[in-house]
Amino acid sequence: MRICNFDESDHALATVDYMIINTELFDKIIDTVQDCVFWKDKDRRFIGVNKAFLDFYGFESDKVLIGKTDEDMGWHNDPEPYKQDELRVLAGESTYKVPGKCVIRGEERDIIASKSPVYENGEIVGLVGSFIDVTETLRKEKGAFNAQIMYDRERLKQYPYFSKLMDETGLDEILDSLTGVISRGYILDFAKSLISAGTRFTFAILDLDNFKYINDTYGHRAGDTVLMDVSRNLAEYVGYKGLVGRFGGDELLIINLEDFEYDEKKQFYEKMYVSERVLRKHMLMEGADTFITGTIGSATFPDDATDYDRLFELIDKTLYRGKSKGRNCYIIYVEAKHKDLEIKKLAAHSIYDNMMKLTELFEGNGTVLERFKAAAPVIADELQVPELFVVGEDGVLKNVLNGAVHDDVSDIKKLLTEGVYSENTMSGIERKSPKLYASLKKYGIDAVIIAKVGMDNDDIGYLICCSTRKQRLWQEDECALAYYVAKMLALHLKLNSERLSSW
C-alpha cells in the first residue's frame, strides 16, 4: 500500500516520494479527480491511469494502454516534442501547465499538462502527470471561426431537464463550441433524465466513416468543416422530434422522442441516408470531391433496455455491427438478431493475424484452386463479401466457389493501373469497362475490390471481391488484405505452374 507524497510546491503534481497509505482510499481519491491523471515507468510506458483519463479517451479499462507509450497509442501528430518533454522529466525536471495537443476519435484537442518524476530510494523510477482539456475554452476565446449555434434557450426549455438546467447554466456551456449541438456531458445527462422520468425515446450514435482520412488528407480545418456541416444538417433533419449532441471527435448522438417502432425507425434513418442532405453526399475539399457517409447504431428505451448503461451498450454494439458489415449503414437493435452480439467478436482481427491464417491455408495440400477454396471462407468472412470471382488471362469471369459464371470481361484491363482498385458506386467500372460492369450487375454486385494477380510484371489475372450492398465503403486494411491474397495466389500459381484460365 503506497501513494505518491507531494512536496509543498504549488505544482499540480510535484516531485514524488513514497509513503504508506490505504490503497483503496488512494484509488477513490484519484478516481474522483476531474483532471486526467496517469503514471508511467522509466521507459515512458503506462503503468496506470484514473477514471477521468479513461473517460476522456473513451476506454472501458486501462488494459488497452498498460505497457504502451504515447507513440504506441498514436495520440500525437508529431510525438517527438512530447517524448523529449518526458525525457526531461525522467532526468529530474518537473513541468507545469505545458500546452500541447492530442488526437482523440480523429479530432485534435488542446490540452495543458503537468508532469513530475517519481523517486524510489533516491532514484527516478518513472513519472506521474495530469492534464486538462482546454479545447472548448480556446475555441470560445477565438470565436471558433464562425462556430454555429443549432439550439437557442427557448428551444431547449421545452424539455424539463434543460428548463431547470438553464436557470443556472449558460447556453454557451451547454452547446458544443464547434458544431453548435448539445455537448457531450449534457446530451448524456439529458438521456439519463429521460430514463429517470420513464420517457420513451430512441437513442442512436452516428460515427462518420473515414473521418481520419479527411483530417490526414485535407487538414483538421477541413475536418471541422465536415463536422459542422453534418451536425447542422442532422440537427435540422431531426427537428422537433428530438435533439442532437456531440459525443466526441466524429461521433454524434441522436435522441428521437417520436419514432419507436421498427418501421418508424427504419423510415427515419433511411430518409437520412437517401436525402443526400445529411449523409451519402459529396463535399468539395480543396477542389477534391469527398463522399461523406456515416454508420449508425440504434436502440429504444424502455423497449430494448431499461437502464442507461444497457441502452448505451446496445447502441455501441449495433454501431460496431454496422462497421463490421462495411460501414455506411444503420443498424436498429432487434433482440432476436443482436442479443448475443459481443464487440470483441465484431472487432476485426489484425491484418497480421489474417495474413498468417491465409498463409497457412495457401501452404496446405492439393491444387492451388483447392487451397484457394479452403481460404475463401476466411476471405469472405473478413471482407464481408458473398462472392469471390477471378478473371484469367483469357478475360473470362469465373465464380471461384462454384465455377458457374463464364462471362467475357476482357475490358477489365482498362480499369486497373495499380495493384488494387476499389469501387462503391460502380460508376467507374461502367465508364471504363462496360463488359465487366454488365456482368457484375447481372449478379447483383454493387461494390468491389479488384486486385491484380501477378508477379514480376507478369499479370496472371484478377481477383474480384464482391459485395451486394450499395455504397459499401472499403477500408484500407480490406484493400490490403485483397492485395495480399492476390499476391499469394500469384506466387502459388507460379510455383505449381498453374493458370487461372484453367480453373
Protein Blocks (a to p, Z undefined) as FASTA:
>chain_A
ZZddddfbfbfbdcdddddddfklmmmmmmmpmbdcddddfkopafbdcfklmmmnopab
fklmgopafklnopafblmlmmmmmmmmmnopacehiacdddeehiacddddddddddee
hiafbdcdddddfklmmmmmnopnoiacfbdfklmmmpmklmmmmmmpcfklmpcfklop
acfklmmmmmmmmmmnopacdddddddehklmmmmmnojklmmmmmmmmmmmmmmmnmmn
bccddfbhjbccdddfkbmbfklmmmmmmmmmmnommgopaddeehiacddddddddddd
fkloccfklmmmmmmmmmmmmmmnngaiacdddfklmmmgcfklmpccdfklmmmmmmmm
mmmgcjfklmmmmmmmmmmmmnopabdcdddfkopacdfklomaccdfkkmmmmpmbfbd
cdfklmmmmmmmmmlmmmmmmnopabdcdddddeehiafbdcddddfbehiacdfklmmm
mmmmmmmmmmmmmmnopafklZZ
